[in-house]
């Protein structure tokens, strides 16, 4: 009898080794290499080639009509681009306890209320626990079917019998196929489960949502290959101390990857936040140093957030740079620009930067707000409470234009702000701000002259 060859696969990055090692040489994780057996090879007499269609010109292919299933939750539909596409596979992940199961249970109920069948498969909770949560969040619907199962073949049998319009797997790391001897959650099991579910979804036209665990680094636990298999990847973000959650899409084959949805966690489940800018600015204290309002764009939605900074002298050899809500490397660059171009001796100070409300800002247009907040704290001079700003800052101290300036100004004017500092137009034409006073600047030095007259 021939000996079955095995290999050891890292459960963090997928690296394969012929023998066990304590530390993965690819990602440096300890104790993540697990023994796995490869799938059974095909019969020797059989052919591995599958018949394929003949190549045709792309102009002869008919464009399919892209139909979507609305989820009944506007913020989710906004993130997905209008709804769930039949036959697509959506992967949603987030920190433990962030509200992934609650969100998808509410989505399942809204879809079931439209007369569509929904199958919710849980491998982590009992049906009684899910029923209790559904009653608490108002997700009781007769077309919503619950089952607790981890065997992939049984899940596919349930899907074949019920023929749901929406299939939810909670979570993909708990499901396993009987043909593989690897434990649930391993690289081979998760890849096999995701691939077979993708095949069934495409063949039957079933919209599938997979819940995936994430590691402490923020990536999906186990295989990164999951993100390449599925059609849409969504992260559910938020701080445990804050009630607000952000639904952010990083991959979408059927829509934009720049939209976000904002929710508030309540006792009755997740509630949509219709005017997030008012929520994030509700507790802002006027007349304090190191605070400025920044207009950032999340997809097609302008969002006003409060940027806070604190600059304090330090006697340590290495001053601290503590950042929350924005990229720490970007803040380090902007601090260096202030020190080089404006002569601020920030190398002898600790610098703390925070975006209030627990939201994360990734757009370069927040650069000017970070610079203004740091300068306000260092000079101990408060900024005008009715002022907003946005603009990208370069290494030479120039302020570059950003997109959607008109939409940003309209939102700032709608919320009652009266002044705006922004990049000057390339062609020199003034930007029409209507009732809001617009100051166009080209350099950080010029911006300081406007911010601190």
TORKOL-4160 file (C-alpha; in steps of 0.2 Angstrom, whole numbers, padded with zeros to 4 digits, m for minus):
453
<pt num="1" X="0000" Y="0000" Z="0000"/>
<pt num="2" X="0007" Y="0017" Z="m0005"/>
<pt num="3" X="0011" Y="0029" Z="0008"/>
<pt num="4" X="0000" Y="0044" Z="0008"/>
<pt num="5" X="0011" Y="0060" Z="0007"/>
<pt num="6" X="0006" Y="0074" Z="0018"/>
<pt num="7" X="0012" Y="0092" Z="0020"/>
<pt num="8" X="0011" Y="0106" Z="0033"/>
<pt num="9" X="0002" Y="0122" Z="0029"/>
<pt num="10" X="0002" Y="0138" Z="0038"/>
<pt num="11" X="m0015" Y="0143" Z="0044"/>
<pt num="12" X="m0011" Y="0162" Z="0043"/>
<pt num="13" X="m0003" Y="0164" Z="0026"/>
<pt num="14" X="m0005" Y="0147" Z="0017"/>
<pt num="15" X="0014" Y="0143" Z="0016"/>
<pt num="16" X="0017" Y="0124" Z="0013"/>
<pt num="17" X="0032" Y="0114" Z="0020"/>
<pt num="18" X="0036" Y="0096" Z="0019"/>
<pt num="19" X="0040" Y="0095" Z="0037"/>
<pt num="20" X="0034" Y="0103" Z="0053"/>
<pt num="21" X="0042" Y="0119" Z="0059"/>
<pt num="22" X="0039" Y="0129" Z="0074"/>
<pt num="23" X="0039" Y="0146" Z="0065"/>
<pt num="24" X="0032" Y="0149" Z="0048"/>
<pt num="25" X="0046" Y="0156" Z="0037"/>
<pt num="26" X="0034" Y="0166" Z="0026"/>
<pt num="27" X="0024" Y="0176" Z="0039"/>
<pt num="28" X="0034" Y="0173" Z="0055"/>
<pt num="29" X="0019" Y="0166" Z="0065"/>
<pt num="30" X="0023" Y="0153" Z="0078"/>
<pt num="31" X="0014" Y="0137" Z="0080"/>
<pt num="32" X="0003" Y="0139" Z="0064"/>
<pt num="33" X="0009" Y="0124" Z="0053"/>
<pt num="34" X="m0004" Y="0110" Z="0053"/>
<pt num="35" X="m0002" Y="0094" Z="0045"/>
<pt num="36" X="m0014" Y="0092" Z="0030"/>
<pt num="37" X="m0017" Y="0078" Z="0017"/>
<pt num="38" X="m0020" Y="0082" Z="m0001"/>
<pt num="39" X="m0036" Y="0078" Z="m0010"/>
<pt num="40" X="m0038" Y="0061" Z="m0018"/>
<pt num="41" X="m0031" Y="0061" Z="m0035"/>
<pt num="42" X="m0042" Y="0057" Z="m0050"/>
<pt num="43" X="m0042" Y="0039" Z="m0057"/>
<pt num="44" X="m0028" Y="0035" Z="m0068"/>
<pt num="45" X="m0039" Y="0030" Z="m0082"/>
<pt num="46" X="m0049" Y="0046" Z="m0082"/>
<pt num="47" X="m0046" Y="0062" Z="m0091"/>
<pt num="48" X="m0042" Y="0077" Z="m0082"/>
<pt num="49" X="m0047" Y="0089" Z="m0096"/>
<pt num="50" X="m0065" Y="0096" Z="m0096"/>
<pt num="51" X="m0074" Y="0101" Z="m0112"/>
<pt num="52" X="m0074" Y="0119" Z="m0114"/>
<pt num="53" X="m0083" Y="0131" Z="m0126"/>
<pt num="54" X="m0075" Y="0138" Z="m0141"/>
<pt num="55" X="m0067" Y="0156" Z="m0140"/>
<pt num="56" X="m0079" Y="0169" Z="m0147"/>
<pt num="57" X="m0076" Y="0188" Z="m0150"/>
<pt num="58" X="m0080" Y="0199" Z="m0135"/>
<pt num="59" X="m0092" Y="0209" Z="m0146"/>
<pt num="60" X="m0103" Y="0194" Z="m0150"/>
<pt num="61" X="m0106" Y="0191" Z="m0131"/>
<pt num="62" X="m0123" Y="0197" Z="m0125"/>
<pt num="63" X="m0122" Y="0209" Z="m0110"/>
<pt num="64" X="m0132" Y="0201" Z="m0096"/>
<pt num="65" X="m0145" Y="0211" Z="m0086"/>
<pt num="66" X="m0138" Y="0214" Z="m0069"/>
<pt num="67" X="m0153" Y="0211" Z="m0057"/>
<pt num="68" X="m0151" Y="0214" Z="m0039"/>
<pt num="69" X="m0160" Y="0208" Z="m0023"/>
<pt num="70" X="m0163" Y="0223" Z="m0011"/>
<pt num="71" X="m0159" Y="0219" Z="0007"/>
<pt num="72" X="m0171" Y="0231" Z="0014"/>
<pt num="73" X="m0157" Y="0240" Z="0023"/>
<pt num="74" X="m0152" Y="0256" Z="0014"/>
<pt num="75" X="m0134" Y="0256" Z="0021"/>
<pt num="76" X="m0131" Y="0238" Z="0016"/>
<pt num="77" X="m0138" Y="0241" Z="m0001"/>
<pt num="78" X="m0127" Y="0257" Z="m0003"/>
<pt num="79" X="m0111" Y="0247" Z="0001"/>
<pt num="80" X="m0116" Y="0233" Z="m0011"/>
<pt num="81" X="m0120" Y="0245" Z="m0025"/>
<pt num="82" X="m0139" Y="0243" Z="m0024"/>
<pt num="83" X="m0142" Y="0225" Z="m0017"/>
<pt num="84" X="m0136" Y="0207" Z="m0018"/>
<pt num="85" X="m0133" Y="0200" Z="m0035"/>
<pt num="86" X="m0140" Y="0183" Z="m0038"/>
<pt num="87" X="m0127" Y="0170" Z="m0039"/>
<pt num="88" X="m0113" Y="0180" Z="m0031"/>
<pt num="89" X="m0103" Y="0176" Z="m0015"/>
<pt num="90" X="m0101" Y="0189" Z="m0002"/>
<pt num="91" X="m0088" Y="0187" Z="0012"/>
<pt num="92" X="m0090" Y="0198" Z="0027"/>
<pt num="93" X="m0078" Y="0199" Z="0042"/>
<pt num="94" X="m0074" Y="0208" Z="0058"/>
<pt num="95" X="m0068" Y="0207" Z="0075"/>
<pt num="96" X="m0077" Y="0195" Z="0087"/>
<pt num="97" X="m0093" Y="0203" Z="0094"/>
<pt num="98" X="m0093" Y="0217" Z="0082"/>
<pt num="99" X="m0111" Y="0212" Z="0076"/>
<pt num="100" X="m0108" Y="0202" Z="0060"/>
<pt num="101" X="m0121" Y="0188" Z="0064"/>
<pt num="102" X="m0133" Y="0202" Z="0070"/>
<pt num="103" X="m0132" Y="0211" Z="0054"/>
<pt num="104" X="m0134" Y="0196" Z="0043"/>
<pt num="105" X="m0149" Y="0190" Z="0053"/>
<pt num="106" X="m0157" Y="0207" Z="0051"/>
<pt num="107" X="m0153" Y="0206" Z="0032"/>
<pt num="108" X="m0160" Y="0189" Z="0031"/>
<pt num="109" X="m0176" Y="0194" Z="0039"/>
<pt num="110" X="m0178" Y="0209" Z="0027"/>
<pt num="111" X="m0176" Y="0198" Z="0012"/>
<pt num="112" X="m0188" Y="0185" Z="0019"/>
<pt num="113" X="m0201" Y="0198" Z="0022"/>
<pt num="114" X="m0200" Y="0201" Z="0003"/>
<pt num="115" X="m0207" Y="0183" Z="0000"/>
<pt num="116" X="m0190" Y="0176" Z="m0004"/>
<pt num="117" X="m0183" Y="0161" Z="0004"/>
<pt num="118" X="m0168" Y="0163" Z="0016"/>
<pt num="119" X="m0157" Y="0148" Z="0023"/>
<pt num="120" X="m0147" Y="0153" Z="0038"/>
<pt num="121" X="m0134" Y="0140" Z="0043"/>
<pt num="122" X="m0125" Y="0142" Z="0059"/>
<pt num="123" X="m0110" Y="0131" Z="0065"/>
<pt num="124" X="m0107" Y="0141" Z="0081"/>
<pt num="125" X="m0124" Y="0144" Z="0089"/>
<pt num="126" X="m0139" Y="0133" Z="0092"/>
<pt num="127" X="m0156" Y="0136" Z="0084"/>
<pt num="128" X="m0163" Y="0142" Z="0101"/>
<pt num="129" X="m0149" Y="0155" Z="0103"/>
<pt num="130" X="m0152" Y="0162" Z="0085"/>
<pt num="131" X="m0171" Y="0162" Z="0088"/>
<pt num="132" X="m0168" Y="0172" Z="0104"/>
<pt num="133" X="m0158" Y="0185" Z="0095"/>
<pt num="134" X="m0170" Y="0186" Z="0080"/>
<pt num="135" X="m0184" Y="0190" Z="0093"/>
<pt num="136" X="m0174" Y="0203" Z="0101"/>
<pt num="137" X="m0169" Y="0212" Z="0084"/>
<pt num="138" X="m0186" Y="0209" Z="0076"/>
<pt num="139" X="m0180" Y="0197" Z="0063"/>
<pt num="140" X="m0194" Y="0184" Z="0064"/>
<pt num="141" X="m0201" Y="0179" Z="0046"/>
<pt num="142" X="m0209" Y="0163" Z="0040"/>
<pt num="143" X="m0198" Y="0162" Z="0025"/>
<pt num="144" X="m0182" Y="0162" Z="0036"/>
<pt num="145" X="m0176" Y="0145" Z="0039"/>
<pt num="146" X="m0163" Y="0141" Z="0052"/>
<pt num="147" X="m0152" Y="0125" Z="0053"/>
<pt num="148" X="m0136" Y="0121" Z="0064"/>
<pt num="149" X="m0124" Y="0111" Z="0053"/>
<pt num="150" X="m0105" Y="0111" Z="0050"/>
<pt num="151" X="m0104" Y="0097" Z="0037"/>
<pt num="152" X="m0103" Y="0104" Z="0019"/>
<pt num="153" X="m0112" Y="0090" Z="0011"/>
<pt num="154" X="m0127" Y="0092" Z="0023"/>
<pt num="155" X="m0127" Y="0110" Z="0020"/>
<pt num="156" X="m0128" Y="0108" Z="0001"/>
<pt num="157" X="m0142" Y="0095" Z="0003"/>
<pt num="158" X="m0152" Y="0108" Z="0013"/>
<pt num="159" X="m0149" Y="0121" Z="0000"/>
<pt num="160" X="m0154" Y="0109" Z="m0014"/>
<pt num="161" X="m0171" Y="0104" Z="m0005"/>
<pt num="162" X="m0176" Y="0122" Z="0000"/>
<pt num="163" X="m0169" Y="0131" Z="m0015"/>
<pt num="164" X="m0166" Y="0148" Z="m0006"/>
<pt num="165" X="m0163" Y="0165" Z="m0014"/>
<pt num="166" X="m0151" Y="0169" Z="0000"/>
<pt num="167" X="m0139" Y="0157" Z="0009"/>
<pt num="168" X="m0129" Y="0163" Z="0024"/>
<pt num="169" X="m0115" Y="0153" Z="0032"/>
<pt num="170" X="m0110" Y="0157" Z="0050"/>
<pt num="171" X="m0095" Y="0154" Z="0049"/>
<pt num="172" X="m0085" Y="0147" Z="0034"/>
<pt num="173" X="m0071" Y="0142" Z="0046"/>
<pt num="174" X="m0083" Y="0130" Z="0055"/>
<pt num="175" X="m0089" Y="0121" Z="0039"/>
<pt num="176" X="m0079" Y="0106" Z="0033"/>
<pt num="177" X="m0080" Y="0093" Z="0019"/>
<pt num="178" X="m0081" Y="0074" Z="0022"/>
<pt num="179" X="m0069" Y="0070" Z="0009"/>
<pt num="180" X="m0054" Y="0080" Z="0017"/>
<pt num="181" X="m0046" Y="0074" Z="0033"/>
<pt num="182" X="m0040" Y="0091" Z="0038"/>
<pt num="183" X="m0048" Y="0099" Z="0053"/>
<pt num="184" X="m0061" Y="0113" Z="0051"/>
<pt num="185" X="m0054" Y="0130" Z="0048"/>
<pt num="186" X="m0038" Y="0123" Z="0040"/>
<pt num="187" X="m0032" Y="0130" Z="0023"/>
<pt num="188" X="m0038" Y="0116" Z="0013"/>
<pt num="189" X="m0055" Y="0115" Z="0021"/>
<pt num="190" X="m0059" Y="0133" Z="0020"/>
<pt num="191" X="m0053" Y="0134" Z="0002"/>
<pt num="192" X="m0063" Y="0118" Z="m0002"/>
<pt num="193" X="m0079" Y="0124" Z="0006"/>
<pt num="194" X="m0078" Y="0141" Z="m0002"/>
<pt num="195" X="m0075" Y="0134" Z="m0019"/>
<pt num="196" X="m0089" Y="0122" Z="m0018"/>
<pt num="197" X="m0101" Y="0135" Z="m0012"/>
<pt num="198" X="m0096" Y="0147" Z="m0026"/>
<pt num="199" X="m0099" Y="0133" Z="m0039"/>
<pt num="200" X="m0117" Y="0129" Z="m0032"/>
<pt num="201" X="m0121" Y="0148" Z="m0031"/>
<pt num="202" X="m0116" Y="0151" Z="m0049"/>
<pt num="203" X="m0126" Y="0135" Z="m0055"/>
<pt num="204" X="m0141" Y="0138" Z="m0045"/>
<pt num="205" X="m0142" Y="0157" Z="m0044"/>
<pt num="206" X="m0141" Y="0157" Z="m0025"/>
<pt num="207" X="m0134" Y="0173" Z="m0017"/>
<pt num="208" X="m0122" Y="0167" Z="m0003"/>
<pt num="209" X="m0115" Y="0177" Z="0012"/>
<pt num="210" X="m0100" Y="0169" Z="0021"/>
<pt num="211" X="m0095" Y="0176" Z="0038"/>
<pt num="212" X="m0076" Y="0174" Z="0041"/>
<pt num="213" X="m0066" Y="0176" Z="0056"/>
<pt num="214" X="m0052" Y="0189" Z="0056"/>
<pt num="215" X="m0035" Y="0189" Z="0065"/>
<pt num="216" X="m0028" Y="0202" Z="0077"/>
<pt num="217" X="m0019" Y="0210" Z="0062"/>
<pt num="218" X="m0036" Y="0213" Z="0054"/>
<pt num="219" X="m0035" Y="0200" Z="0040"/>
<pt num="220" X="m0046" Y="0185" Z="0037"/>
<pt num="221" X="m0041" Y="0170" Z="0048"/>
<pt num="222" X="m0033" Y="0156" Z="0038"/>
<pt num="223" X="m0033" Y="0158" Z="0020"/>
<pt num="224" X="m0030" Y="0175" Z="0011"/>
<pt num="225" X="m0036" Y="0165" Z="m0004"/>
<pt num="226" X="m0054" Y="0167" Z="0001"/>
<pt num="227" X="m0053" Y="0185" Z="m0005"/>
<pt num="228" X="m0048" Y="0179" Z="m0022"/>
<pt num="229" X="m0062" Y="0166" Z="m0023"/>
<pt num="230" X="m0077" Y="0177" Z="m0018"/>
<pt num="231" X="m0085" Y="0191" Z="m0028"/>
<pt num="232" X="m0087" Y="0204" Z="m0014"/>
<pt num="233" X="m0076" Y="0207" Z="0002"/>
<pt num="234" X="m0083" Y="0217" Z="0016"/>
<pt num="235" X="m0076" Y="0222" Z="0033"/>
<pt num="236" X="m0087" Y="0227" Z="0048"/>
<pt num="237" X="m0077" Y="0239" Z="0058"/>
<pt num="238" X="m0079" Y="0248" Z="0074"/>
<pt num="239" X="m0072" Y="0251" Z="0091"/>
<pt num="240" X="m0078" Y="0241" Z="0106"/>
<pt num="241" X="m0080" Y="0257" Z="0116"/>
<pt num="242" X="m0091" Y="0265" Z="0103"/>
<pt num="243" X="m0108" Y="0262" Z="0097"/>
<pt num="244" X="m0105" Y="0265" Z="0079"/>
<pt num="245" X="m0100" Y="0252" Z="0066"/>
<pt num="246" X="m0094" Y="0255" Z="0048"/>
<pt num="247" X="m0097" Y="0243" Z="0034"/>
<pt num="248" X="m0083" Y="0245" Z="0022"/>
<pt num="249" X="m0081" Y="0235" Z="0005"/>
<pt num="250" X="m0063" Y="0231" Z="m0001"/>
<pt num="251" X="m0068" Y="0221" Z="m0016"/>
<pt num="252" X="m0084" Y="0221" Z="m0027"/>
<pt num="253" X="m0085" Y="0214" Z="m0044"/>
<pt num="254" X="m0102" Y="0221" Z="m0046"/>
<pt num="255" X="m0100" Y="0239" Z="m0039"/>
<pt num="256" X="m0089" Y="0252" Z="m0032"/>
<pt num="257" X="m0076" Y="0249" Z="m0018"/>
<pt num="258" X="m0077" Y="0266" Z="m0010"/>
<pt num="259" X="m0094" Y="0266" Z="m0002"/>
<pt num="260" X="m0097" Y="0263" Z="0016"/>
<pt num="261" X="m0112" Y="0260" Z="0027"/>
<pt num="262" X="m0114" Y="0267" Z="0045"/>
<pt num="263" X="m0124" Y="0259" Z="0059"/>
<pt num="264" X="m0127" Y="0261" Z="0077"/>
<pt num="265" X="m0127" Y="0246" Z="0089"/>
<pt num="266" X="m0142" Y="0247" Z="0100"/>
<pt num="267" X="m0152" Y="0234" Z="0111"/>
<pt num="268" X="m0164" Y="0231" Z="0097"/>
<pt num="269" X="m0149" Y="0227" Z="0085"/>
<pt num="270" X="m0141" Y="0238" Z="0072"/>
<pt num="271" X="m0149" Y="0254" Z="0066"/>
<pt num="272" X="m0145" Y="0264" Z="0051"/>
<pt num="273" X="m0137" Y="0281" Z="0053"/>
<pt num="274" X="m0145" Y="0292" Z="0041"/>
<pt num="275" X="m0135" Y="0308" Z="0045"/>
<pt num="276" X="m0118" Y="0302" Z="0051"/>
<pt num="277" X="m0109" Y="0319" Z="0050"/>
<pt num="278" X="m0121" Y="0326" Z="0063"/>
<pt num="279" X="m0118" Y="0311" Z="0074"/>
<pt num="280" X="m0099" Y="0313" Z="0073"/>
<pt num="281" X="m0100" Y="0331" Z="0077"/>
<pt num="282" X="m0113" Y="0331" Z="0090"/>
<pt num="283" X="m0101" Y="0331" Z="0105"/>
<pt num="284" X="m0088" Y="0343" Z="0098"/>
<pt num="285" X="m0083" Y="0356" Z="0110"/>
<pt num="286" X="m0080" Y="0373" Z="0102"/>
<pt num="287" X="m0066" Y="0385" Z="0106"/>
<pt num="288" X="m0053" Y="0371" Z="0111"/>
<pt num="289" X="m0036" Y="0369" Z="0103"/>
<pt num="290" X="m0031" Y="0355" Z="0092"/>
<pt num="291" X="m0048" Y="0352" Z="0085"/>
<pt num="292" X="m0054" Y="0355" Z="0067"/>
<pt num="293" X="m0068" Y="0348" Z="0056"/>
<pt num="294" X="m0062" Y="0339" Z="0040"/>
<pt num="295" X="m0073" Y="0335" Z="0025"/>
<pt num="296" X="m0069" Y="0318" Z="0018"/>
<pt num="297" X="m0077" Y="0307" Z="0005"/>
<pt num="298" X="m0083" Y="0289" Z="0007"/>
<pt num="299" X="m0088" Y="0284" Z="m0010"/>
<pt num="300" X="m0101" Y="0296" Z="m0016"/>
<pt num="301" X="m0105" Y="0302" Z="0002"/>
<pt num="302" X="m0097" Y="0317" Z="0010"/>
<pt num="303" X="m0093" Y="0314" Z="0028"/>
<pt num="304" X="m0088" Y="0328" Z="0041"/>
<pt num="305" X="m0077" Y="0321" Z="0055"/>
<pt num="306" X="m0068" Y="0330" Z="0070"/>
<pt num="307" X="m0049" Y="0328" Z="0069"/>
<pt num="308" X="m0041" Y="0330" Z="0086"/>
<pt num="309" X="m0022" Y="0332" Z="0090"/>
<pt num="310" X="m0012" Y="0335" Z="0106"/>
<pt num="311" X="0006" Y="0341" Z="0106"/>
<pt num="312" X="0015" Y="0340" Z="0122"/>
<pt num="313" X="0034" Y="0342" Z="0126"/>
<pt num="314" X="0043" Y="0327" Z="0131"/>
<pt num="315" X="0060" Y="0323" Z="0138"/>
<pt num="316" X="0061" Y="0306" Z="0131"/>
<pt num="317" X="0074" Y="0301" Z="0118"/>
<pt num="318" X="0061" Y="0295" Z="0106"/>
<pt num="319" X="0045" Y="0306" Z="0106"/>
<pt num="320" X="0029" Y="0296" Z="0104"/>
<pt num="321" X="0018" Y="0296" Z="0089"/>
<pt num="322" X="0001" Y="0289" Z="0094"/>
<pt num="323" X="m0012" Y="0288" Z="0080"/>
<pt num="324" X="m0030" Y="0282" Z="0080"/>
<pt num="325" X="m0042" Y="0283" Z="0065"/>
<pt num="326" X="m0029" Y="0288" Z="0052"/>
<pt num="327" X="m0013" Y="0280" Z="0045"/>
<pt num="328" X="0001" Y="0282" Z="0057"/>
<pt num="329" X="0014" Y="0283" Z="0043"/>
<pt num="330" X="0005" Y="0297" Z="0035"/>
<pt num="331" X="0004" Y="0307" Z="0051"/>
<pt num="332" X="0023" Y="0305" Z="0053"/>
<pt num="333" X="0026" Y="0312" Z="0036"/>
<pt num="334" X="0015" Y="0327" Z="0040"/>
<pt num="335" X="0024" Y="0330" Z="0056"/>
<pt num="336" X="0040" Y="0330" Z="0047"/>
<pt num="337" X="0033" Y="0343" Z="0034"/>
<pt num="338" X="0028" Y="0354" Z="0048"/>
<pt num="339" X="0045" Y="0353" Z="0056"/>
<pt num="340" X="0055" Y="0356" Z="0039"/>
<pt num="341" X="0044" Y="0369" Z="0030"/>
<pt num="342" X="0037" Y="0379" Z="0045"/>
<pt num="343" X="0051" Y="0376" Z="0058"/>
<pt num="344" X="0040" Y="0368" Z="0071"/>
<pt num="345" X="0052" Y="0359" Z="0083"/>
<pt num="346" X="0040" Y="0344" Z="0085"/>
<pt num="347" X="0055" Y="0332" Z="0087"/>
<pt num="348" X="0055" Y="0337" Z="0105"/>
<pt num="349" X="0036" Y="0334" Z="0107"/>
<pt num="350" X="0024" Y="0319" Z="0109"/>
<pt num="351" X="0011" Y="0320" Z="0095"/>
<pt num="352" X="m0006" Y="0312" Z="0097"/>
<pt num="353" X="m0019" Y="0311" Z="0083"/>
<pt num="354" X="m0037" Y="0305" Z="0084"/>
<pt num="355" X="m0052" Y="0304" Z="0074"/>
<pt num="356" X="m0067" Y="0307" Z="0085"/>
<pt num="357" X="m0082" Y="0295" Z="0085"/>
<pt num="358" X="m0072" Y="0279" Z="0081"/>
<pt num="359" X="m0073" Y="0281" Z="0062"/>
<pt num="360" X="m0057" Y="0278" Z="0051"/>
<pt num="361" X="m0052" Y="0290" Z="0038"/>
<pt num="362" X="m0041" Y="0283" Z="0023"/>
<pt num="363" X="m0043" Y="0298" Z="0011"/>
<pt num="364" X="m0027" Y="0309" Z="0008"/>
<pt num="365" X="m0039" Y="0324" Z="0009"/>
<pt num="366" X="m0038" Y="0323" Z="0028"/>
<pt num="367" X="m0020" Y="0329" Z="0027"/>
<pt num="368" X="m0024" Y="0347" Z="0029"/>
<pt num="369" X="m0035" Y="0344" Z="0044"/>
<pt num="370" X="m0021" Y="0334" Z="0052"/>
<pt num="371" X="m0009" Y="0348" Z="0049"/>
<pt num="372" X="m0021" Y="0361" Z="0056"/>
<pt num="373" X="m0025" Y="0351" Z="0071"/>
<pt num="374" X="m0007" Y="0348" Z="0076"/>
<pt num="375" X="m0002" Y="0367" Z="0073"/>
<pt num="376" X="m0017" Y="0372" Z="0083"/>
<pt num="377" X="m0012" Y="0361" Z="0098"/>
<pt num="378" X="0007" Y="0366" Z="0096"/>
<pt num="379" X="0003" Y="0385" Z="0096"/>
<pt num="380" X="m0011" Y="0383" Z="0109"/>
<pt num="381" X="m0023" Y="0393" Z="0097"/>
<pt num="382" X="m0040" Y="0387" Z="0094"/>
<pt num="383" X="m0047" Y="0387" Z="0076"/>
<pt num="384" X="m0063" Y="0395" Z="0071"/>
<pt num="385" X="m0078" Y="0384" Z="0076"/>
<pt num="386" X="m0086" Y="0387" Z="0059"/>
<pt num="387" X="m0072" Y="0382" Z="0049"/>
<pt num="388" X="m0069" Y="0366" Z="0039"/>
<pt num="389" X="m0054" Y="0361" Z="0028"/>
<pt num="390" X="m0048" Y="0347" Z="0016"/>
<pt num="391" X="m0033" Y="0345" Z="0005"/>
<pt num="392" X="m0019" Y="0333" Z="0001"/>
<pt num="393" X="m0002" Y="0339" Z="0008"/>
<pt num="394" X="0014" Y="0335" Z="m0002"/>
<pt num="395" X="0032" Y="0333" Z="0004"/>
<pt num="396" X="0037" Y="0350" Z="m0002"/>
<pt num="397" X="0023" Y="0358" Z="0007"/>
<pt num="398" X="0011" Y="0360" Z="m0007"/>
<pt num="399" X="m0007" Y="0357" Z="m0005"/>
<pt num="400" X="m0015" Y="0347" Z="m0019"/>
<pt num="401" X="m0032" Y="0347" Z="m0026"/>
<pt num="402" X="m0044" Y="0333" Z="m0021"/>
<pt num="403" X="m0060" Y="0327" Z="m0030"/>
<pt num="404" X="m0078" Y="0331" Z="m0027"/>
<pt num="405" X="m0074" Y="0349" Z="m0020"/>
<pt num="406" X="m0092" Y="0355" Z="m0024"/>
<pt num="407" X="m0100" Y="0341" Z="m0015"/>
<pt num="408" X="m0089" Y="0344" Z="0001"/>
<pt num="409" X="m0094" Y="0362" Z="0001"/>
<pt num="410" X="m0112" Y="0358" Z="m0001"/>
<pt num="411" X="m0112" Y="0347" Z="0014"/>
<pt num="412" X="m0102" Y="0359" Z="0025"/>
<pt num="413" X="m0114" Y="0373" Z="0020"/>
<pt num="414" X="m0129" Y="0361" Z="0024"/>
<pt num="415" X="m0122" Y="0358" Z="0042"/>
<pt num="416" X="m0120" Y="0377" Z="0045"/>
<pt num="417" X="m0101" Y="0380" Z="0043"/>
<pt num="418" X="m0096" Y="0397" Z="0036"/>
<pt num="419" X="m0078" Y="0395" Z="0031"/>
<pt num="420" X="m0068" Y="0383" Z="0021"/>
<pt num="421" X="m0049" Y="0381" Z="0018"/>
<pt num="422" X="m0046" Y="0370" Z="0003"/>
<pt num="423" X="m0033" Y="0368" Z="m0011"/>
<pt num="424" X="m0033" Y="0382" Z="m0024"/>
<pt num="425" X="m0039" Y="0377" Z="m0041"/>
<pt num="426" X="m0026" Y="0373" Z="m0054"/>
<pt num="427" X="m0033" Y="0385" Z="m0067"/>
<pt num="428" X="m0034" Y="0399" Z="m0054"/>
<pt num="429" X="m0053" Y="0400" Z="m0055"/>
<pt num="430" X="m0061" Y="0403" Z="m0038"/>
<pt num="431" X="m0072" Y="0389" Z="m0032"/>
<pt num="432" X="m0090" Y="0395" Z="m0029"/>
<pt num="433" X="m0095" Y="0391" Z="m0011"/>
<pt num="434" X="m0112" Y="0400" Z="m0011"/>
<pt num="435" X="m0115" Y="0405" Z="0007"/>
<pt num="436" X="m0099" Y="0398" Z="0013"/>
<pt num="437" X="m0082" Y="0408" Z="0012"/>
<pt num="438" X="m0069" Y="0399" Z="0003"/>
<pt num="439" X="m0050" Y="0401" Z="0005"/>
<pt num="440" X="m0040" Y="0393" Z="m0008"/>
<pt num="441" X="m0022" Y="0390" Z="m0003"/>
<pt num="442" X="m0007" Y="0382" Z="m0012"/>
<pt num="443" X="0006" Y="0379" Z="0002"/>
<pt num="444" X="0006" Y="0374" Z="0020"/>
<pt num="445" X="0013" Y="0391" Z="0024"/>
<pt num="446" X="m0001" Y="0400" Z="0016"/>
<pt num="447" X="m0014" Y="0389" Z="0025"/>
<pt num="448" X="m0006" Y="0394" Z="0041"/>
<pt num="449" X="m0009" Y="0412" Z="0037"/>
<pt num="450" X="m0027" Y="0409" Z="0034"/>
<pt num="451" X="m0030" Y="0397" Z="0049"/>
<pt num="452" X="m0021" Y="0408" Z="0061"/>
<pt num="453" X="m0023" Y="0426" Z="0055"/>
